[in-house]
């Protein structure tokens, strides 16, 4: 069975949005590759785009693996840490 990467990214955006200091800027599911763009609410420069690979890995635009689709909440928490955000 093929992984629904769009659904994974929607879930990632939801968990990232739960962090008080993070703002989901864009959920581009029709893009190739599909991605979610998230930034620290208090910084114009702390922003990151995240994709989901076909094998279920969430990966930043610079190639850092945040986690897997099996634990989306932890992957979003890792991004929050990288963007210097407070815990959810």
Helices and strands as residue ranges (DSSP letters): H 5-17, E 22-28, E 35-40, E 47-52, E 57-60, E 65-68, G 69-71, H 72-82
